[in-house]
């Protein structure tokens, strides 16, 4: 949100917006502040100057090799007890869902060995058992993901408890499901978005509600399902009219048939002047 709406962000007592990967530039910012130097000369940032926003190129910062990023140090947490560790290796997604702000071109990832080393370090140093792999689409680098899970299974069997984010269509890959199960994946977070076919078409999801149910049956054989939904998706085609009552009915019918274990529902807020009365 900060990247796409920097001016709005800066108007809420925020001094600077960093565009893109932040691991390297946060070091530069801290060093500049430590030395009393200006931070307005840094690349890839937006800031206010005399009440007006200025932005320095490039539009998006990218770390050349994600393997170069140090392992996360959870010992720096001072006021929280963490038991579920967020880790990841893949940034970006090549899908083209209309509503999504994730970078859609040139997704990048670290090696499976890099993520495996992070898991090992956390298990040994903090006795970690539960992990949330935060990659937006786990199968974006499928060969690397399969390699990672094989390494986890080889060392830990199914003793760890893993939660992952995947695309619904990945259910068609039996090898993928089997190695995830063996490695300890217990819960899959899936972006269903909507059971309303008209909304699915507007989003560019690439499948129907009937197809969603068929794929869900496969997922349920292996894992708990956390369904991520959007209710009341705005339709640009004014010739399509779906009442709120009809949307609610289809949502209830779908949930009754799909039977996800948990759900989260986003209610989108329309832009000023948008007519959603239909």
BELSUL-V726887 format. One line per field, one symbol per residue. psi: psi as a letter, one per 40 degrees, with the letter a starting at -180 (. if undefined). A space follows every 50 residues. Layout:
# BELSUL-V726887
psi=???
This chain:
# BELSUL-V726887
psi=ddddgdddddeffhdihhhaheddddddddddddefiieeeiifiiihhf eihihhiidhhhhdheeehiihgeeehdfihhdhhhiiehhiheifhdeh eiheifiiiiiddddddddddddddefidhihhehdhdedgddddddddd dddddebfdihhhihiideeeegdddddddddeehdhhhhgdciehdddd dddfdeiiddddddddddddediihhhhihhfhhhdheehhhiddddddd ddddddddfidiiihhhihiihehhed.
